[in-house]
Amino acid sequence: MENTPFYFYDLDLLNQTLDSAMYATQLDNFHIHYAIKANNNKKILETIANKGFGADCVSGWEIEAAIEAGFPASSIAFAGVGKTDAEIAIALNRKIGMIHCESLEEILVINEMAQALNYRPQIALRLNPNVNALTHAKISTGLTENKFGLTVREFAELVTILDELNHVQIVGLHFHIGSQILDMTVFEKLSDRILEIVPQFERTLGPFTYLNVGGGLGINYENPTEGIIPDFEAYFETFRRGLAALNVPIHFELGRSLVGQCGSLITKVLYVKKSDDKNFAILDAGMTELMRPALYGAQHKIEKLGANHTENNLLYDVVGPICESSDRFAEGVELPELKRGDILTIRSCGAYAESMSLRYNGREAVGNNLKRTLLNTSLRMVKSA
Ligand SMILES: *Cc1c(COP(=O)(O)O)cnc(C)c1O
């Protein structure tokens, strides 16, 4: 086993997942942009760009990374509640397809910078639709209490400064209400809100030619092997039905659902420690490599590589080596008896895992492996056990 911890990516599974998402939209005027923040590994970006997806970026660095990986500039959308002047300059100079604006002040800044470049970019307004994503509070973004998007009040105020905005083309709307959403009625509610808002847009801002409904489709963390490819059909069908009244191309920004299941964190048991009522398995990976459990209380399936999970199970608290009590992957999880040197795989780590890794505690940058050889064979063994 190579040096642990490291991320392992199954590119076969990634390709199958991408094909499945593309297939589900092939007959529609739907465009999928990959949300790069989920995983910006270069090989993964190139794989996704090659399949013809667009990119959704939230920083200037991500715009440059997207272009370098082969995403056409015209397919890049740029969102973010706090774009710096330097980042806006990158977006304008690269002539990306769309800038999603989140405040009136930001629109004025873009207008001024575009004027200096004698350029008139297309922009879309990110609106906060006040739709509850019914997901974890920390990954919910579409409620008025969240910082994202223009409020309905700012949207109304926009009309009063339209005269000043000669160097932007306001072509449509953008929404993104949250992440890890598995209840399709949430997307039905979003569609209903969009149908209410579009006529308001057209009354004041003219023809509506662009709609972006964001991302947010969730994956199965509890049991990743079951339905390892998310139900893209159900997701897109919800919008196909909900937005049938609109005659514009519809853009989607999927992150987690495209890459989440293709990655695993491979880590070694350093020590097993017993207290009066607990067994601790102390790993060489911690919150610095995989932050989601500490940040959101997220739970990932943990498996012992190559083991039959039906025999001799014990209950473990699985923890990392970092000097923080929140550095814990699982509490009281059933695993085959563990000993020093055993290899564990933490599943569903393709999204918001490696891209969130930190150097806290002076940690080395976590490595990754995109090969499909020996390790993949044993991963398959785990899956079929
Ligand atoms: C993070 C993000 C996404 C992707 O969300 P997923 O839940 O990973 O699909 C899409 N759009 C915006 C604006 C985002 O910030």
The ligand as an SDF file (V2000), in Angstrom:
LIG
                    3D

 15 15  0  0  0  0  0  0  0  0999 V2000
  -21.6530   24.9390   -4.7380 C   0  0  0  0  0  0  0  0  0  0  0  0
  -22.4840   25.4740   -5.8170 C   0  0  0  0  0  0  0  0  0  0  0  0
  -23.0590   24.6100   -6.7590 C   0  0  0  0  0  0  0  0  0  0  0  0
  -22.9170   23.0990   -6.7130 C   0  0  0  0  0  0  0  0  0  0  0  0
  -23.7000   22.5300   -5.7030 O   0  0  0  0  0  0  0  0  0  0  0  0
  -23.8390   20.9360   -5.5940 P   0  0  0  0  0  0  0  0  0  0  0  0
  -24.7090   20.7450   -4.4090 O   0  0  0  0  0  0  0  0  0  0  0  0
  -22.4790   20.3710   -5.3960 O   0  0  0  0  0  0  0  0  0  0  0  0
  -24.4840   20.4330   -6.8430 O   0  0  0  0  0  0  0  0  0  0  0  0
  -23.7910   25.1790   -7.7870 C   0  0  0  0  0  0  0  0  0  0  0  0
  -23.9500   26.5230   -7.8810 N   0  0  0  0  0  0  0  0  0  0  0  0
  -23.4160   27.3780   -6.9880 C   0  0  0  0  0  0  0  0  0  0  0  0
  -23.6350   28.8300   -7.1530 C   0  0  0  0  0  0  0  0  0  0  0  0
  -22.6710   26.8770   -5.9260 C   0  0  0  0  0  0  0  0  0  0  0  0
  -22.1630   27.7280   -5.0340 O   0  0  0  0  0  0  0  0  0  0  0  0
  1  2  1  0
  2  3  1  0
  2 14  2  0
  3  4  1  0
  3 10  2  0
  4  5  1  0
  5  6  1  0
  6  7  2  0
  6  8  1  0
  6  9  1  0
 10 11  1  0
 11 12  2  0
 12 13  1  0
 12 14  1  0
 14 15  1  0
M  END
$$$$
